[in-house]
């Protein structure tokens, strides 16, 4: 748990905005937000947070006490959070499964937008996962989208990079290698790219999300204001990471010649890197003050 006191500094913070989110972003979901928070602040082995503090934290994002407690309970049922009771108090920590998922997510999120865009390698997947494994099939689809895959027809997916190693890990984890065919190769220049691109991805959605991000959190290099409210630093840093986590699902990072969102992605990435590190100390200090039960004893 952080013990250092944050120093006053100048950073660029967005102006307060209505809690109703842009149509391009969609409403916050409490379980997803909890995972974002744990992923950003509760990563040391064995760390646990007080349930009362988490309920108050979620309340700052507009969730009722009932919704917050229900979301925490559902994450326990999904084996993503472990609950420990100490008298009348409850504490939550990450499970091994959650730690593995967050580690995979970190590798993707913090490499997103940082790879060269000139690759000519594409990955194609076709699967025949049985109907009685519908949950597994849904998880597989979600993991593929997070890697930048788009679907061109039922059970057929394509990615604009060599994703073989990433996919192999998912196949082993979900135990579905027997139902999946995977090919890596070069796209022929005989036919144009647009048909498959427009079929597999909604790049207009990626544009809207990027523009919404820049509207909410500002553009790179904007003049800063003095940070005096750790609560605001925590809110901004957490929401910014939560928004950024969604981009790999909608932006396939196409090769540069056919990448219509490259400029917007670059602006968003620079802004994210500017604020994420600058706000780390005040945001983390505020979070642990809220979720440490001892700090609330009188």
Secondary structure, DSSP 8 states (H G I E B T S, - for coil): ---S-----EE-------SS--TTT----HHHHHHHHHHHH--STT--EEHHHHHHHHHTTT--HHHHHHHHHHHHHTTSEEEEEETTEEEEEE-HHHHHHHHHHHHHHTTTT-S-S---EEEEEEE---GGGHHHHHHHHHHHHHTT-EEEETTEEEESS--HHHHHHHHHHHT-GGGEEEEEEE--SSS-SHHHHHHH--HHHHHHHHHHHHHHH--TT---EE---HHHHHHHHHHHHHHHHTHHHH-----GGG-TTHHHHHHHHHHHHHHHHHTHHHHHHHHHHHH-GGGG--
